[in-house]
């Protein structure tokens, strides 16, 4: 059957959607990495802030001896909690990213395998396993940090120490300076994270569009199959091919939009003894030979009950010609014109050669081409038809 352009269109849309999705992922991944770098800067500032806070707390604890044991234990717990929670938040973010990357790789591996790119599929699958391993490592680290927070809280609740500090004002000012640095780094991280989240939403939207296009393309072959079957049934109905012959019938569409149907052969439709039905561009049957019937002009629809043989295209010398030979009462006569022309053109313009039937036309010359009706025909410029039998003609019927 003919090429399905709708299927090609859907595949092209899927490819475009995939490229857009990949471009969106690259944009998102670029900003995500910047956000991760900003997070590292923020984390360093946070660690410095934590150190400054520790010092401030120590000075404060020295000044407030009475809170010595209690403040020390709970301050330490808060540090662990804040630090670990911050770290856990970052790790969860990274783990989610690794999980999504893993899914994308496995989906891509499956797509490559389905469309025959089997050498690419293992590469994507291996990358997916790497993302999976990294995700699991991050989740394990999250569990460890969460357990540390729980352990610290349990310890604080059991001991509840307090610490006093001296030189509190100096430590407090230093802490405020470091805190300001941390907050500035935090603001930059949050801005980049917001941009990363926005690009992630764009990627998710394009991913959804890609999956929609992918599903539409995957559904189309069944529709094409049904459409092709309907078209095949319509052609076989036109060719009057019935019963078991329909299954093995072979349909060939030519470049000139004519259709050739081979049917009834032994084994395949075009097997030994097959029948042959030709359907014109306009949908008319022009040739119809039943299975195991003889070849010959009698099978041409326009030759049935005709006194002229089939159209023949040939070459006389270097001249391309189209001709028909007389049969029955017209035996020995020939219709001919220059060039390879259609039946319609041939009927309108051709020369007529051959012996005249004196019993029917007693007043006409012996040769038809010399008659008043045909002596001025100029549609054939080669040798006279009386010489055609002595000329080699390379020819084929059509």
C-alpha positions as a printed NumPy array, in Angstrom:
array([[  0.   ,   0.   ,   0.   ],
       [  1.032,   3.652,  -0.327],
       [  3.23 ,   5.428,   2.136],
       [  1.276,   6.894,   5.028],
       [  2.139,  10.567,   5.358],
       [  0.054,  10.984,   8.52 ],
       [  2.256,   8.403,  10.236],
       [  5.338,  10.285,   9.055],
       [  3.833,  13.538,  10.349],
       [  3.159,  12.072,  13.786],
       [  6.699,  10.677,  13.942],
       [  8.099,  14.083,  12.97 ],
       [  5.991,  15.733,  15.691],
       [  7.26 ,  13.184,  18.204],
       [ 10.866,  13.925,  17.186],
       [ 10.305,  17.677,  17.489],
       [  8.636,  17.254,  20.885],
       [ 11.543,  15.081,  22.017],
       [ 14.086,  17.707,  20.92 ],
       [ 12.155,  20.462,  22.685],
       [ 11.941,  18.317,  25.813],
       [ 15.678,  17.639,  25.684],
       [ 16.472,  21.325,  25.167],
       [ 14.247,  22.183,  28.128],
       [ 16.005,  19.558,  30.237],
       [ 19.409,  20.955,  29.286],
       [ 18.276,  24.467,  30.278],
       [ 16.875,  23.137,  33.515],
       [ 19.991,  21.064,  34.208],
       [ 22.244,  24.085,  33.597],
       [ 20.342,  26.252,  36.106],
       [ 20.049,  23.331,  38.527],
       [ 23.823,  22.966,  38.559],
       [ 24.182,  26.696,  39.193],
       [ 21.699,  26.35 ,  42.027],
       [ 23.741,  23.477,  43.438],
       [ 26.9  ,  25.59 ,  43.265],
       [ 25.062,  28.453,  44.978],
       [ 23.872,  25.962,  47.566],
       [ 27.485,  24.964,  48.261],
       [ 28.4  ,  28.627,  48.779],
       [ 25.37 ,  29.04 ,  51.004],
       [ 26.306,  25.887,  52.891],
       [ 29.862,  27.12 ,  53.466],
       [ 28.454,  30.407,  54.717],
       [ 26.075,  28.4  ,  56.845],
       [ 28.949,  26.4  ,  58.318],
       [ 30.823,  29.604,  59.059],
       [ 27.668,  30.984,  60.521],
       [ 27.341,  27.862,  62.629],
       [ 30.915,  28.295,  63.852],
       [ 30.256,  31.939,  64.683],
       [ 27.077,  30.927,  66.387],
       [ 28.973,  28.349,  68.419],
       [ 31.438,  30.984,  69.536],
       [ 28.666,  33.399,  70.379],
       [ 26.95 ,  30.657,  72.305],
       [ 30.119,  29.838,  74.177],
       [ 30.555,  33.492,  75.16 ],
       [ 26.97 ,  33.692,  76.089],
       [ 27.236,  30.51 ,  78.099],
       [ 30.289,  31.841,  79.92 ],
       [ 28.268,  34.86 ,  80.871],
       [ 25.398,  32.784,  81.932],
       [ 27.016,  30.094,  84.013],
       [ 23.715,  29.096,  85.376],
       [ 22.63 ,  27.849,  81.954],
       [ 25.879,  26.029,  81.382],
       [ 24.809,  22.447,  81.044],
       [ 21.332,  23.02 ,  79.624],
       [ 22.288,  25.471,  76.896],
       [ 25.279,  23.385,  75.768],
       [ 23.306,  20.227,  75.163],
       [ 20.309,  21.914,  73.527],
       [ 22.468,  24.286,  71.537],
       [ 24.413,  21.325,  70.183],
       [ 21.181,  19.573,  69.345],
       [ 19.884,  22.619,  67.486],
       [ 23.102,  22.84 ,  65.524],
       [ 22.89 ,  19.208,  64.508],
       [ 19.2  ,  19.549,  63.736],
       [ 19.58 ,  22.739,  61.683],
       [ 22.667,  21.546,  59.876],
       [ 21.288,  18.094,  59.161],
       [ 17.869,  19.377,  58.134],
       [ 19.498,  21.8  ,  55.747],
       [ 21.648,  19.023,  54.407],
       [ 18.648,  16.674,  54.221],
       [ 16.722,  19.261,  52.212],
       [ 19.575,  19.534,  49.755],
       [ 20.008,  15.771,  49.515],
       [ 16.273,  15.242,  48.946],
       [ 16.403,  17.759,  46.144],
       [ 19.381,  15.963,  44.592],
       [ 17.79 ,  12.53 ,  45.127],
       [ 14.603,  13.664,  43.381],
       [ 16.653,  14.986,  40.466],
       [ 18.578,  11.711,  40.201],
       [ 15.305,   9.766,  40.27 ],
       [ 13.814,  11.816,  37.457],
       [ 17.018,  11.523,  35.451],
       [ 16.919,   7.742,  35.989],
       [ 13.346,   7.559,  34.686],
       [ 14.193,   9.694,  31.655],
       [ 17.167,   7.457,  30.791],
       [ 15.149,   4.26 ,  31.114],
       [ 12.359,   5.775,  28.993],
       [ 14.895,   6.816,  26.376],
       [ 16.494,   3.346,  26.419],
       [ 13.065,   1.802,  25.811],
       [ 12.322,   4.255,  22.976],
       [ 15.661,   3.601,  21.27 ],
       [ 15.133,  -0.149,  21.534],
       [ 11.584,   0.044,  20.13 ],
       [ 12.691,   1.975,  17.052],
       [ 15.627,  -0.246,  16.264],
       [ 18.518,   1.796,  17.774],
       [ 19.632,  -1.191,  19.843],
       [ 23.215,   0.037,  20.121],
       [ 22.014,   3.218,  21.853],
       [ 19.602,   1.551,  24.277],
       [ 22.291,  -0.025,  26.586],
       [ 24.063,   3.329,  26.888],
       [ 20.913,   5.007,  28.137],
       [ 20.114,   2.048,  30.397],
       [ 23.624,   2.171,  31.937],
       [ 23.259,   5.895,  32.591],
       [ 19.877,   5.188,  34.188],
       [ 21.468,   2.648,  36.57 ],
       [ 24.148,   5.192,  37.489],
       [ 21.457,   7.731,  38.39 ],
       [ 19.646,   5.025,  40.38 ],
       [ 22.8  ,   4.147,  42.353],
       [ 23.441,   7.821,  43.14 ],
       [ 19.808,   8.26 ,  44.239],
       [ 20.094,   5.306,  46.611],
       [ 23.337,   6.681,  48.073],
       [ 21.674,  10.04 ,  48.679],
       [ 18.67 ,   8.42 ,  50.351],
       [ 20.978,   6.411,  52.602],
       [ 22.778,   9.594,  53.616],
       [ 19.415,  11.257,  54.337],
       [ 18.494,   8.363,  56.646],
       [ 21.816,   8.654,  58.48 ],
       [ 21.392,  12.404,  58.991],
       [ 17.81 ,  11.958,  60.199],
       [ 18.997,   9.334,  62.691],
       [ 21.682,  11.734,  63.9  ],
       [ 19.016,  14.363,  64.573],
       [ 16.928,  11.843,  66.488],
       [ 19.915,  10.644,  68.494],
       [ 20.9  ,  14.224,  69.346],
       [ 17.387,  14.989,  70.54 ],
       [ 17.306,  11.845,  72.677],
       [ 20.653,  12.8  ,  74.184],
       [ 19.52 ,  16.402,  74.872],
       [ 16.342,  15.251,  76.518],
       [ 18.295,  12.912,  78.8  ],
       [ 21.053,  15.339,  79.761],
       [ 19.752,  18.899,  79.158],
       [ 23.09 ,  20.664,  79.861],
       [ 23.555,  24.447,  80.04 ],
       [ 26.582,  26.578,  79.016],
       [ 27.514,  30.156,  79.914],
       [ 29.717,  32.445,  77.691],
       [ 31.778,  35.607,  78.007],
       [ 32.545,  38.428,  75.57 ],
       [ 29.084,  37.868,  74.298],
       [ 28.675,  41.205,  72.486],
       [ 31.782,  40.681,  70.336],
       [ 30.723,  37.165,  69.433],
       [ 27.226,  38.365,  68.689],
       [ 28.473,  41.086,  66.28 ],
       [ 30.687,  38.566,  64.499],
       [ 27.787,  36.198,  64.242],
       [ 25.557,  38.923,  62.747],
       [ 28.2  ,  39.622,  60.098],
       [ 28.477,  35.966,  59.165],
       [ 24.718,  35.611,  59.283],
       [ 24.367,  38.477,  56.783],
       [ 26.796,  36.721,  54.44 ],
       [ 24.848,  33.496,  54.762],
       [ 21.514,  35.199,  54.106],
       [ 22.926,  36.86 ,  50.985],
       [ 24.129,  33.489,  49.729],
       [ 20.791,  31.982,  50.679],
       [ 18.907,  34.631,  48.684],
       [ 20.97 ,  33.868,  45.58 ],
       [ 20.363,  30.144,  46.026],
       [ 16.629,  30.634,  46.457],
       [ 16.454,  32.757,  43.303],
       [ 18.307,  30.135,  41.3  ],
       [ 16.227,  27.382,  42.835],
       [ 13.04 ,  29.243,  41.871],
       [ 14.334,  29.569,  38.309],
       [ 15.288,  25.894,  38.366],
       [ 11.771,  24.997,  39.55 ],
       [ 10.271,  27.132,  36.779],
       [ 12.405,  25.432,  34.136],
       [ 11.515,  22.1  ,  35.671],
       [  7.838,  22.949,  35.16 ],
       [  8.603,  23.822,  31.522],
       [ 10.416,  20.516,  31.132],
       [  7.546,  18.606,  32.76 ],
       [  5.08 ,  20.284,  30.386],
       [  7.18 ,  19.412,  27.336],
       [  7.673,  15.907,  28.693],
       [  3.89 ,  15.558,  28.855],
       [  3.585,  16.89 ,  25.303],
       [  6.268,  14.455,  24.129],
       [  4.464,  11.517,  25.753],
       [  1.243,  12.668,  24.104],
       [  2.953,  12.739,  20.677],
       [  4.618,   9.408,  21.386],
       [  1.3  ,   7.79 ,  22.308],
       [ -0.373,   9.305,  19.236],
       [  2.358,   7.868,  17.011],
       [  2.158,   4.468,  18.681],
       [ -1.614,   4.346,  18.159],
       [ -1.376,   5.344,  14.49 ],
       [ -0.032,   2.038,  13.049],
       [ -3.25 ,   0.257,  14.022],
       [ -5.263,   2.995,  12.345],
       [ -3.032,   2.749,   9.26 ],
       [ -3.406,  -1.017,   9.255],
       [ -7.205,  -0.701,   9.341],
       [ -7.145,   2.004,   6.673],
       [ -4.872,  -0.099,   4.432],
       [ -7.159,  -3.094,   4.9  ],
       [-10.171,  -1.004,   3.892],
       [ -8.3  ,   0.244,   0.828],
       [ -7.21 ,  -3.322,  -0.031],
       [-10.793,  -4.594,   0.323],
       [-12.054,  -1.789,  -1.906],
       [ -9.524,  -2.659,  -4.647],
       [-10.247,  -6.39 ,  -4.405],
       [-13.984,  -5.669,  -4.59 ],
       [-13.377,  -3.579,  -7.704],
       [-11.272,  -6.368,  -9.222],
       [-13.984,  -8.905,  -8.254],
       [-11.549, -11.072,  -6.295],
       [-13.516, -13.219,  -3.866],
       [-13.179, -16.066,  -1.389],
       [ -9.811, -17.532,  -0.469],
       [ -8.107, -15.683,  -3.337],
       [ -8.445, -12.382,  -1.427],
       [ -6.002, -13.396,   1.296],
       [ -3.089, -14.146,  -1.044],
       [ -3.929, -11.554,  -3.713],
       [ -1.039,  -9.199,  -4.525],
       [ -1.752,  -5.516,  -5.202],
       [  0.867,  -3.374,  -6.973],
       [  0.446,   0.384,  -7.443],
       [  2.375,   1.776, -10.402],
       [  3.916,   5.233, -10.682],
       [  1.227,   6.23 , -13.199],
       [ -1.444,   5.542, -10.526],
       [ -2.685,   2.39 , -12.232],
       [ -3.254,  -0.677, -10.034],
       [ -2.273,  -4.243, -10.905],
       [ -3.982,  -7.074,  -8.998],
       [ -2.568, -10.6  ,  -9.181],
       [ -4.811, -13.325,  -7.816],
       [ -5.663, -17.004,  -7.857],
       [ -2.094, -18.253,  -8.342],
       [ -0.799, -21.423,  -6.747],
       [  0.6  , -20.452,  -3.338],
       [  0.884, -16.679,  -3.541],
       [ -1.476, -14.47 ,  -5.478],
       [  1.13 , -13.952,  -8.227],
       [  2.124, -17.624,  -8.233],
       [  1.858, -20.1  , -11.084],
       [ -1.326, -19.717, -13.118],
       [ -2.291, -16.422, -11.499],
       [ -4.995, -14.156, -12.81 ],
       [ -4.332, -10.49 , -13.554],
       [ -6.666,  -7.503, -13.274],
       [ -5.537,  -3.96 , -14.177],
       [ -7.42 ,  -0.909, -12.902],
       [ -6.867,   2.505, -14.491],
       [ -6.263,   5.786, -12.668],
       [ -9.952,   6.62 , -13.187],
       [-10.993,   3.318, -11.548],
       [-11.955,   1.402, -14.696],
       [-10.863,  -2.204, -15.297],
       [ -8.672,  -2.176, -18.424],
       [ -7.364,  -5.743, -18.321],
       [ -8.928,  -8.822, -16.766],
       [ -7.46 , -12.32 , -17.081],
       [ -8.883, -15.069, -14.901],
       [ -6.64 , -17.551, -13.107],
       [ -5.199, -20.174, -15.52 ],
       [ -6.73 , -18.345, -18.499],
       [ -4.701, -17.703, -21.671],
       [ -2.716, -14.515, -22.133],
       [ -3.673, -12.368, -25.072],
       [ -5.439,  -9.294, -26.362],
       [ -8.799, -10.868, -25.578],
       [ -8.178,  -9.952, -21.938],
       [ -8.043,  -6.208, -22.636],
       [-11.432,  -4.695, -21.902],
       [-11.153,  -2.24 , -24.79 ],
       [-10.17 ,  -5.081, -27.127],
       [-13.246,  -7.202, -26.521],
       [-15.445,  -7.154, -29.634],
       [-12.811,  -4.928, -31.323],
       [-11.306,  -5.235, -34.788],
       [ -7.96 ,  -3.794, -33.65 ],
       [ -5.241,  -5.41 , -31.585],
       [ -3.704,  -3.985, -28.41 ],
       [ -1.727,  -0.771, -28.319],
       [  1.97 ,  -1.381, -28.971],
       [  4.849,   0.953, -28.196],
       [  7.942,   0.338, -30.304],
       [ 10.939,   1.778, -32.081],
       [ 11.425,   1.822, -35.878],
       [ 15.022,   2.859, -36.51 ],
       [ 15.388,   5.752, -34.076],
       [ 11.704,   6.701, -34.231],
       [  9.476,   5.906, -31.224],
       [  5.993,   4.909, -32.37 ],
       [  2.621,   3.757, -31.051],
       [  0.59 ,   1.372, -33.238],
       [ -2.348,  -1.052, -33.396],
       [ -2.627,  -3.954, -35.83 ],
       [ -5.896,  -4.919, -37.473],
       [ -7.681,  -8.172, -36.71 ],
       [-10.763,  -9.803, -38.244],
       [-11.961,  -7.719, -41.154],
       [ -9.096,  -5.278, -40.56 ],
       [ -6.34 ,  -7.934, -40.807],
       [ -3.291,  -6.558, -42.641],
       [ -4.062,  -2.95 , -41.702],
       [ -2.088,  -0.837, -39.246],
       [ -2.789,   2.334, -37.271],
       [  0.416,   4.21 , -36.291],
       [  1.684,   7.574, -35.025],
       [  4.961,   9.115, -33.838],
       [  5.953,   8.864, -30.162],
       [  4.685,   6.982, -27.124],
       [  1.175,   8.407, -26.634],
       [ -1.921,   7.573, -24.609],
       [ -4.902,   5.74 , -26.058],
       [ -6.896,   8.962, -26.063],
       [ -4.199,  10.842, -28.   ],
       [ -3.773,   7.926, -30.4  ],
       [ -7.457,   7.837, -31.283],
       [ -7.387,  11.554, -32.13 ],
       [ -4.225,  11.521, -34.315],
       [ -2.821,   8.528, -36.253],
       [ -2.02 ,   7.404, -39.8  ],
       [ -3.901,   4.503, -41.388],
       [ -1.974,   2.015, -43.588],
       [ -2.879,  -1.204, -45.392],
       [ -4.758,  -2.746, -48.341],
       [ -8.182,  -1.366, -49.124],
       [-11.182,  -3.706, -49.076],
       [-12.405,  -3.233, -52.665],
       [-15.537,  -5.21 , -51.934],
       [-16.605,  -2.513, -49.512],
       [-14.873,   0.507, -51.079],
       [-14.69 ,  -0.195, -54.864],
       [-14.01 ,   3.426, -55.777],
       [-11.075,   3.893, -53.341],
       [ -7.37 ,   3.317, -54.208],
       [ -5.767,  -0.056, -53.526],
       [ -3.92 ,   1.369, -50.489],
       [ -5.795,   3.092, -47.669],
       [ -2.994,   5.615, -47.166],
       [ -3.591,   6.82 , -50.745],
       [ -7.293,   7.447, -50.179],
       [ -8.663,  10.973, -50.095],
       [ -9.449,  10.473, -46.396],
       [ -5.937,   9.51 , -45.3  ],
       [ -3.481,  10.77 , -47.943],
       [ -2.839,  14.   , -46.011],
       [ -2.296,  12.352, -42.604],
       [  1.016,  13.525, -41.115],
       [  1.009,  11.814, -37.73 ],
       [  3.642,   9.259, -38.715],
       [  6.886,  10.328, -40.458],
       [  8.707,   6.972, -40.745],
       [  8.86 ,   4.529, -43.696],
       [  5.597,   3.483, -45.332],
       [  3.683,   0.741, -43.592],
       [  4.348,  -1.628, -46.495],
       [  7.936,  -1.742, -45.243],
       [  7.121,  -2.3  , -41.579],
       [  7.202,  -6.085, -41.889],
       [ 10.818,  -5.793, -43.029],
       [ 11.797,  -3.469, -40.129],
       [ 12.972,  -4.674, -36.703],
       [ 10.573,  -3.278, -34.099],
       [ 11.423,  -3.459, -30.378],
       [  8.001,  -3.335, -28.86 ],
       [  5.876,  -4.01 , -25.831],
       [  2.147,  -3.984, -25.22 ],
       [  0.516,  -1.633, -22.756]])
